[in-house]
Amino acid sequence: MKSRHFAQLVALSALWGASFLFIRIASPVMGPLVLAGCRVALAGATLALIMRGLQQKWPWEHWRELMVLGALSVAVPFLLYAWAALRLPAGYSALLNTTAVVFGTLASAWYKEDTLTVRKLLGCVCGFVGVGLIVRLGPMQPDAATLAAALACVTAAACYGFSTPLMKRATTRMQPLAIAAGIHVAAMVLVLPGALWALPQASFTAEAMGAVVLMGVVTSGLAYWAHVRIIRHVSPVAAMSPVFMIPVFGVTWGHLFLDEALSPGIFFGGALVLLASALVTGFNPLRRRPVVDPAP
C-alpha cells in the first residue's frame, strides 16, 4: 500500500470516528429511522450533484449489484448504528465497529481473494473476546438492552466487512464516484419508507441537524467516494487495515465532547480488538516492508 493511500485511510478513520459522535448526538433526538433517511438522502444528493458537475453517467445497468452494496454498506449499518446509539456511548460503537476487519478477512477468504491462516483465526478469536470484555466490563450495565445494541453494532460491522470484497469487484466495472452515488441512491430506496413513517415522532434541533449535515455530506457522501477510490488500488483487507484507528478517534471524540466514561473494560477489550485487527491484516508498525500496489 502506498503511503498516500494509507494517509488517506487514516484521515477517513478520523472522519468515521467522528461519525459515531454525530450519531450519538442526533439519533436520540430524531430517531434512528429518520436519522438514517436524512443521512442517506444528503449523501445521495451531494454525490448526485458531483456526478452532474463531472458529467458522469449513472451505472443503472448494474442496479442489482448496487442494491446489494447499498444494503450491506449503507442502509443496514446506518440503521443499526443509529438504533444502537440510543443505548451505547459513541466509544462503544466505534470499538465494536473494528470487528469489520475480522468479517472482512473471512469474506475475502470466502471470495478467494485471501487465505485463512492460524494467525488470522487467532485474531478472530481475540476480536470476539475483546468485544465480550467491552460489553461486560465497560461503564454500561450489561443488561439485555446493552447486549442487543452491541449485537447491532457487530452486525453492522459484519455488513461492512462482507461488502468490502464486493466493492472491490465492483470497481472493475464502474467508476468510484458512480459506485458511491449509486449505493446511496439504492440505500435511499430502502430506508426512506421507514423514515417517512417515523417522521411525525421525530424532533429537530440545531445540534442534531448540524450533525446530520456533517454525516450526510462529509462522512458519508465525500468519504465514501474517497474510500471507493482507494479500494480500487488496494486489496480489500488492506483497505480495512486502518479501521482499528477509528476507535481511537471515536473514544476520544466521545470522551471530549460527550463526557463519556472510560473504564478498564474499554481499554482491555479495545486492546484485544486492536490486536485482532493487527493479526488478521498482518499490520505491524515496527516492520517496514514495501508492498507493490495492484495495477489500477
N, C-alpha and C positions, 0 to 999 in steps of 0.2 A: 504494500500500500504506500503510495506516495505521501510525503509529509503534508502536502497541501490538502489531500483528501482527509488525512487524519485530523488536521487542524479544523477543517470544515465540520467534521463529525463532532469534534469537541464543542465547537460553537453551537451546533444543533443540540447537543446534550444540555448545554446551559439553557437554551430556549425551552426544550421539552421539560427540563426540571422545573422551570418557572410555570409551565402549563399546569402542573399539579397544584401550585399555589392558586392560580386563577380559577381552576375547577372548584377548589375548596371555598373560594370566595363566592362564586356565582351559583353553584348548584343548590345550596340551601335556600337561596332567595328565589331563583327562577324555577327550580325543579329540574330533575335530570333530563326529562324528555324535551322540554323547551330549550334547555341549555345545549343539548346535543343538536337540536334542529337549527338553532341560531348559529352555532359554531360551524356546522356543515354548510349552511346557506351562505355565510360570509366568506368562507374559504372558496366555495364554488364560484361565487360572484367575482371574487378577486382574481382567481385563475382564469375565468372566462374573459375578463377584461384584458388580461395579459395575452391570452390566446388571440383575441381580436386585434390587439395592438401589434402583435408579431405576425398576424395573418397566417396562423397555423390552422390546419384542418382538424376537425374533431374525428376521432377514430371510431365512428359509430359501428363500423363493420366488426369491431371486437367487443360489442356491448355485453355479451355473456361473460367474457373474461373480466371486463371492467366491473360488472355487477358482483362477481365473486370477490375481486380485490377490494371493491368498495365496502362490501360487508365485513370482510376479515380485517382490513387495515384501517377502516374509518368508522363505519356505523356501529358495529358491535363494541369495539373498545371505547368509543366516545360515550356510549350509553352506560356501559358497565362502570367506567371510571367516574362518571358523573353521579351514578347511584351510590357507589362506594364512598364518595366524598361526603355523603350525608352522615357517615359514621366514622370514617377513618381520617386521621390527620394527613396532610399533604406528604409528609416524610414517609409515612407508612406506604402510601400508594406508589411513591417513587421507588422505594426499595423493592416492593413486590413486582414492579414493572421489570426489574432486572432479570426475572425468570424468563423473559422473552428470549434471552440468549440461549438458555437451555433448550427451549422448544424450537428455536431456530436451528440449532445444531442437529437436533433429532429430525427436523423436517428436511434439512439439507441432505442428511444421510438417506432418508426415505426417498427423496427425489434423485438419488445417485449423484449428488453434487458434492458430497463429502463422505467420509468414513467414520464409523464409531470406533473409539479406542478405549482402553481401560481408563486412561486419564480423563477422557470426556465423560465416561459413565460415572467415574468418581465425582466429577464436577456436578453432574446431575443430582447425585445423592446429597452433596454438600448444599446445593441450591435449595432443595426441598427441606432439608434440616434447618437451614437458615431461615426460611420462610416460617417454619414452625416456631422457632425461637422468637422471631419478630412478633408474631401473634401472641405467643404465650407469655413472654417476659417484658413486652413493651408497656408503655404507660396506659394503654387501653385495657379495659376489663375483657378477658377472653370469653365473652358470652356468645350466644348463638348469632346475634346481630353482627358482632365483630367478625366472627368466623365466616359468615355469609358474605360480608363486604370484602374480606381478604380473598375468599374464593372468587369473587367477581373480578378482583384485580388480577389474580393469577390466570383466570380465563381470558381476560383481555390481553394479557401478555402472551398467552398461547396463540391467540389470533394474530398478533403482530409477528410472532416467531414463525408461524406456518405460512404467513403471507409473504415473507421476505424472499424466499426462493422463487415463488410465483412471480413476484415483482421483477426479480432479476430476469426471468424468462420473458416477461412482457417487454422489457427494454430492447429485446432483439426484433420486436415487431412494431413498436410505437415509440414516439419521441417522449422524453421525460415530462415535458410540460403537458402533453396530451394525456399521459397516464395520470398525472396528478390532478388535472382538471376533470378527467373522465371518472376517476374513482370517487371524487367528491360529489359530482352530479349524481352518480349512481347511489351513493350513500344518502343523498338528499331525498331521493325517491323512497328510500327505506325508512328514514327517520321522521320526515315531515308529517305524515299522518298522525303519529303519536304526539308530535309537538303541537299540532293544531288542536288535538283532543284535550291536551293538558293546559293549553294557553289560558283559559279562564281562571285557573288556580294559580297562575304564575304572578310573581311580583317583579318589579323592575326598579332597581336603584342605580344611581350614577356609578357606584363602585362595581356592581355586578355587570353593568353594560360595558364599562371600560375593560373589565377582564375578558368579556366575551369578544369584544372587538379585537383585542390583542391576540386572543387564541385563534379567532377565525382568520384574520388577515395574516398574522405573522407565524405563530407556532403551528398552524395547520396549513394554510394556503402556501405561503412562501417557503416554509420549512420543508413541507412535503415535496415540493418541486425540487428544492436543493438536494434532498435525500435521494430522490429517484435519479437525479443526475449523477450522484456519487455511486449508487448501486450499479449503474451502467458500466462503471470502470473497475469495480472490485467484486470479490466473491460475496455471497450472501452472509457468511459468517463474519468476514472482515467488516462488512457494512454494519454489523451489530456489535462489533467489538467494543466501541466506546459507550455502549449502553450502560455499563456499570459505573460510568461517571455521572449519569443522570441523578442517582440518589444523593450524591454529594451536593449537587445544586438543589435538589428537591428538599432535602432535610435542612439545608442552610436557609433557603428562602422561607420555608415553613416556620423555622425557629425564629428568624429575624423579624418577619412581617406578621406572623400569626401567633407568635409566642408559644409554639407547640413544644410540648415537653420532650426531653430526651431521657433515655433510660438505658440500663445495661443491655436489655434485650435488643434495642435498636442497634447498638454497637456490635454485640456478639453475633446476632443474626445477620446484620448487614455485612459484617466481615466474612461470614461463611458464603453469603450470596455473591459477594465480590470475588472470593476465592473460586467459587463455582464458575463464574464468568471467565476468569482467567484460565481455568483448567480446560474448559470446553473450547475456548478460542485460541489457546496457546499463547496468549498475550503475556509478555514478560518485559517490564520496563527496563530491566537491567541488561537485557540482551539486545544487541544491535545486529540485525541480520537483514540484508537487503532482500526485498521481495519484488519480483518483476510483475507489474500490473498486466492483467489480460488485455489483449487488444480491444480498443473501443468497438 
